[in-house]
């Protein structure tokens, strides 16, 4: 072979080798890409599995946590209390820092009765003593409550539902209880008067075609006008002599004193709780309080559900559905339950501590006798069955403490 031919062969062979090498390199790259894809897919799969496992674990953890937290309701209100109303097995003075209850600076402006509430109370009292009057000097005016009898006719013939049958009907003038213009035609008339009221029933008056759109005449008798008495010495002496009151001034002072005592009691009750600090809560008592608190919630839910069903409204499925605010599920409900139990426990501890520190006592026999005289034996029996001796005694302890504090600061 000539050098020329060899050169030609060498020139022709090189491109073939380059193509083969290029294919091998490309294949290596493809294999590498496939390996990367598989590795990436495997990593992604592991990550997804980890997320799923984490979600399952979180759900399982929440479920386990709820199972551990879940409170079983209990209607035993005296659970955790001794028969004399104290928290069982707890020295409350060792568990809290008690407020200096004997040296509270009560701000006079916060407990004094306001003019607005005194006047509102007097107005309410006067309205509660309203009476029907047959005084013929009185004349009906807009807003008055009157008692009437009526007989309605259309073309001289009585129609169904148009007769009060002498039973008397209480009507407030201007209320719109009767068809247009009926009430207004009574204004100016007096008890004992007979009035003819002419009206036209609306075209769309219910489903009663016998009266809809027709003219009617009502023969009305004004029986009485309800009047509100004026605050006078005579009124006070007549209605409040059993309280030792006989003048308007004495009555106003009495109302002011009632509001003052109410405000003072509220102030003291809040102050002793807010300014005492619990160092350690009795865990067993807290547990029992949670059970009773949940029972109360369930009782209220049942009450609301019965009321809602009577109006065709949907009921609550769970106690936390009726709580509102941040309580939206069982977990948040259980947390809220614990906070409420702590508040109840703190109140019980503070009152018991003051009761013991002040050397107070209660007489349950006397308390039961008084309760029986006021409300009857059946009521007292029900209280014992529903709440138990411990709870009733604890209530007496708290009442004794408030009486003691009120005597200190009135």
C-alpha positions in Angstrom: 0.0 0.0 0.0 1.4 3.4 -0.9 2.0 6.1 1.7 -0.7 8.0 -0.1 -3.2 5.2 0.3 -2.2 4.6 4.0 -2.7 8.3 4.6 -6.1 8.0 3.1 -7.0 5.0 5.2 -5.9 6.8 8.3 -7.9 9.8 7.4 -11.0 7.7 6.7 -10.7 5.6 10.0 -10.4 8.6 12.5 -14.0 9.9 12.0 -15.4 6.4 12.6 -13.5 6.0 15.9 -14.7 9.5 17.0 -18.3 8.7 16.3 -18.1 5.5 18.3 -16.5 7.2 21.2 -19.1 10.0 21.1 -21.9 7.4 21.3 -20.2 5.7 24.3 -19.9 9.1 26.0 -23.5 9.9 25.3 -24.6 6.6 26.7 -22.5 7.2 29.9 -24.3 10.5 30.3 -27.7 8.9 29.8 -26.9 6.2 32.4 -25.7 9.0 34.8 -28.9 10.9 34.2 -31.0 7.8 34.8 -29.1 7.2 38.0 -29.6 10.8 39.1 -33.3 10.6 38.4 -33.7 7.4 40.3 -31.7 8.8 43.2 -33.8 12.0 43.2 -37.0 10.0 43.0 -35.9 7.8 45.8 -35.0 10.9 48.0 -38.3 12.5 47.1 -40.1 9.3 48.1 -38.3 9.1 51.3 -39.1 12.8 52.0 -42.8 12.3 51.2 -42.9 9.2 53.4 -41.3 11.2 56.2 -44.0 13.9 55.8 -46.7 11.3 55.9 -45.1 9.6 58.9 -44.9 13.0 60.6 -48.5 13.8 59.9 -49.6 10.4 61.2 -47.4 10.8 64.2 -48.8 14.2 64.9 -52.3 13.0 64.6 -51.5 10.0 66.8 -49.7 12.2 69.3 -52.8 14.6 69.5 -55.1 11.6 69.8 -52.9 10.2 72.6 -52.6 13.6 74.2 -56.4 14.0 74.1 -57.0 10.6 75.5 -54.7 11.5 78.4 -56.4 14.9 78.9 -60.0 14.0 78.3 -62.2 14.8 81.3 -65.0 12.5 82.3 -67.9 14.5 83.6 -69.2 13.8 87.1 -72.2 15.3 88.9 -70.8 14.9 92.4 -70.4 18.6 93.4 -69.1 17.6 96.9 -66.3 15.5 95.5 -63.0 16.5 97.1 -64.7 18.3 100.0 -65.1 17.3 103.6 -68.6 17.3 105.2 -67.9 20.7 106.7 -67.1 22.2 103.3 -63.3 22.3 103.3 -61.0 21.0 100.6 -60.0 17.5 101.5 -56.4 16.9 102.7 -55.2 20.4 101.9 -53.8 23.1 104.2 -54.8 26.1 102.2 -52.6 28.5 104.1 -49.5 26.5 103.0 -50.7 26.6 99.3 -51.3 30.3 98.8 -50.3 33.8 99.7 -53.4 35.4 101.2 -54.3 39.0 100.6 -54.3 41.3 103.7 -58.1 41.2 103.8 -58.4 43.3 107.0 -56.8 46.3 105.4 -58.3 46.9 102.0 -58.5 50.5 100.8 -62.0 50.7 99.3 -62.4 53.5 96.8 -65.6 55.3 97.7 -66.4 56.4 94.1 -66.3 52.8 92.9 -68.8 51.5 95.4 -71.2 54.5 95.7 -74.6 54.2 94.0 -75.0 56.2 90.8 -78.0 58.6 90.2 -78.8 56.7 87.0 -79.2 53.3 88.7 -81.2 54.7 91.6 -83.6 56.4 89.2 -83.9 53.3 87.0 -84.7 51.2 90.1 -87.4 53.7 91.2 -88.9 53.7 87.7 -88.9 49.9 87.6 -90.5 49.8 91.1 -93.3 52.2 90.1 -94.0 50.3 86.9 -94.2 47.1 88.8 -97.1 48.7 90.8 -99.1 49.7 87.8 -102.8 49.2 88.3 -105.9 49.3 86.1 -108.0 52.3 86.8 -111.6 53.0 86.1 -111.2 56.7 86.9 -113.6 58.5 84.5 -111.4 61.6 84.5 -108.6 59.8 82.8 -108.3 60.0 79.0 -106.5 57.5 76.8 -103.3 58.7 75.2 -100.7 57.2 72.9 -98.6 54.6 74.7 -101.3 53.8 77.4 -102.2 50.3 78.2 -106.0 49.9 78.2 -108.4 47.0 78.7 -111.3 46.9 76.3 -114.1 44.6 75.1 -115.3 44.7 71.5 -117.8 43.2 69.0 -116.9 43.5 65.3 -119.4 43.4 62.5 -119.3 43.5 58.7 -122.5 44.7 57.1 -124.2 44.3 60.5 -123.1 40.7 60.8 -120.6 39.5 63.4 -117.6 37.7 62.0 -115.4 35.0 63.5 -112.7 36.2 65.8 -114.2 39.7 66.1 -115.7 39.4 69.6 -113.8 39.5 72.9 -116.8 37.8 74.5 -116.5 40.0 77.6 -113.2 38.5 78.6 -111.4 41.9 78.3 -108.4 42.5 76.1 -105.2 44.4 77.2 -104.1 46.7 74.4 -101.2 49.1 74.3 -102.1 52.1 72.2 -99.6 52.6 69.4 -98.4 49.0 69.5 -99.9 48.1 66.1 -101.5 45.0 67.5 -104.8 45.8 65.8 -105.4 46.8 62.2 -104.5 50.3 61.1 -106.3 53.2 62.8 -108.1 51.0 65.3 -106.0 52.0 68.3 -105.8 55.7 67.3 -109.6 56.0 67.4 -109.6 55.2 71.1 -107.3 58.1 72.0 -109.1 60.7 74.1 -111.8 58.3 75.3 -112.3 57.4 79.0 -113.1 54.4 81.1 -116.7 53.4 80.9 -117.2 55.0 77.5 -118.6 53.1 74.4 -116.8 53.9 71.2 -117.6 52.9 67.6 -114.4 52.2 65.7 -114.6 52.1 61.9 -111.8 50.3 60.0 -111.1 48.6 56.7 -109.3 45.3 56.7 -106.3 45.1 54.4 -106.7 43.3 51.1 -104.0 40.8 52.1 -105.4 40.1 55.6 -104.1 36.6 56.2 -106.0 33.8 54.4 -109.4 35.0 55.6 -111.4 36.0 52.5 -114.5 36.8 54.7 -112.9 40.0 56.0 -110.0 40.8 53.7 -110.5 44.2 52.1 -113.8 44.8 53.8 -115.1 47.6 56.0 -115.9 46.7 59.6 -117.4 48.3 62.6 -116.3 47.6 66.1 -118.4 48.4 69.2 -115.8 49.0 71.8 -116.2 49.4 75.6 -113.3 51.0 77.4 -113.0 49.1 80.7 -109.9 50.7 82.2 -106.6 52.5 81.7 -103.5 51.2 83.4 -101.8 53.9 85.4 -98.3 54.1 86.9 -98.3 55.5 90.5 -96.3 58.5 91.4 -93.5 58.3 94.0 -95.0 59.8 97.1 -94.9 59.4 100.8 -98.3 57.7 100.6 -97.0 55.2 98.0 -93.9 54.4 100.1 -95.9 54.0 103.3 -98.4 51.8 101.5 -95.8 49.5 99.9 -92.7 49.6 102.1 -93.9 50.0 105.7 -92.7 46.4 106.4 -89.1 47.7 105.7 -89.6 50.6 108.1 -90.0 53.2 105.3 -92.6 55.9 105.2 -91.2 58.8 103.1 -89.8 59.3 99.7 -86.5 60.4 101.2 -86.2 57.3 103.3 -87.0 55.2 100.2 -84.3 56.9 98.1 -81.8 56.4 100.9 -82.7 52.7 101.1 -82.2 52.3 97.3 -78.8 54.0 97.5 -77.8 51.8 100.3 -78.7 48.6 98.5 -76.6 49.6 95.5 -73.8 50.7 97.7 -73.8 47.3 99.5 -74.1 45.5 96.2 -71.1 47.3 94.7 -69.1 46.9 97.9 -69.7 43.2 98.0 -68.6 42.9 94.3 -65.5 45.0 94.9 -64.4 42.9 98.0 -65.1 39.6 96.3 -63.0 40.5 93.3 -60.3 42.1 95.4 -59.6 39.2 97.7 -59.3 36.8 94.7 -57.2 39.1 92.4 -54.8 40.0 95.2 -54.2 36.5 96.6 -51.7 34.2 94.9 -51.9 30.4 94.7 -48.5 28.8 95.0 -49.6 25.2 94.4 -53.0 23.8 93.4 -54.4 20.6 94.9 -54.2 18.3 91.9 -56.9 15.9 93.0 -59.3 18.7 93.8 -58.6 20.2 90.4 -59.4 16.9 88.7 -62.8 16.7 90.5 -63.6 20.3 89.7 -62.9 19.7 86.0 -65.3 16.7 86.1 -68.1 18.8 87.7 -67.4 21.8 85.4 -67.8 19.5 82.4 -71.0 18.1 83.8 -72.3 21.6 84.1 -71.4 22.3 80.5 -73.1 19.2 79.3 -76.2 20.0 81.3 -76.3 23.5 79.7 -75.8 22.0 76.3 -78.7 19.6 76.8 -80.9 22.6 78.0 -80.0 24.7 75.0 -80.5 21.7 72.6 -84.0 21.1 74.0 -84.8 24.8 73.6 -83.4 25.0 70.1 -85.3 21.8 69.0 -88.6 23.4 70.1 -87.9 26.2 67.7 -86.7 23.9 64.9 -83.1 25.1 65.3 -80.0 22.9 65.0 -78.5 21.7 68.2 -74.9 21.6 69.5 -73.0 18.4 68.8 -70.3 19.0 71.4 -69.9 21.1 74.5 -67.0 23.1 72.9 -69.3 24.1 70.0 -71.3 26.4 72.4 -68.2 27.9 74.1 -67.2 30.4 71.4 -64.0 32.5 71.4 -60.8 30.5 71.2 -62.5 27.2 72.3 -63.1 25.5 68.9 -62.3 21.9 69.4 -61.8 19.3 72.1 -58.2 20.1 72.8 -58.9 23.8 73.3 -61.9 22.9 75.4 -59.9 20.7 77.7 -57.4 23.5 78.2 -60.2 26.0 78.9 -61.7 23.5 81.3 -58.4 23.4 83.3 -58.3 27.2 83.5 -61.8 27.4 84.8 -61.1 24.6 87.3 -58.1 26.6 88.6 -60.3 29.8 88.9 -62.9 27.8 91.0 -60.2 26.2 93.1 -58.5 29.5 93.8 -61.8 31.0 94.9 -62.5 28.1 97.2 -59.0 28.3 98.7 -59.1 32.0 99.3 -62.5 31.9 101.0 -61.4 28.9 103.1 -58.2 30.6 104.1 -60.0 33.8 105.3 -62.6 31.6 107.1 -59.9 29.9 109.0 -57.6 32.9 109.6 -60.5 35.0 110.9 -61.7 32.2 113.2 -65.2 32.1 111.6 -67.7 29.3 112.1 -70.9 28.1 110.4 -74.0 26.4 111.8 -75.3 24.0 109.1 -78.3 23.0 111.2 -79.4 26.6 111.5 -78.7 27.2 107.8 -80.8 24.2 106.8 -83.6 25.3 109.1 -83.6 28.7 107.6 -83.5 27.3 104.1 -86.4 25.0 104.9 -88.4 27.9 106.3 -87.8 30.0 103.2 -88.1 27.4 100.4 -89.6 24.3 101.9 -88.4 20.8 102.7 -88.7 19.6 99.1 -86.2 22.3 98.0 -83.8 21.4 100.8 -84.0 17.7 100.0 -83.3 18.4 96.4 -80.3 20.5 97.3 -78.9 17.7 99.4 -79.4 15.1 96.7 -78.1 17.3 93.9 -75.1 19.0 95.6 -74.3 17.1 98.8 -73.4 18.2 102.3 -69.8 19.3 101.4 -70.9 21.7 98.6 -73.6 23.2 100.7 -71.2 23.7 103.6 -68.6 25.3 101.3 -71.3 27.7 100.1 -72.1 28.6 103.7 -68.3 29.2 104.3 -68.2 31.6 101.4 -71.3 33.4 102.6 -69.9 33.7 106.1 -66.7 35.2 104.8 -68.6 37.8 102.7 -70.8 38.7 105.7 -67.6 39.1 107.8 -65.9 41.4 105.2 -69.1 43.5 104.7 -69.2 44.1 108.4 -65.6 45.3 108.3 -66.1 47.7 105.5 -69.7 48.9 105.5 
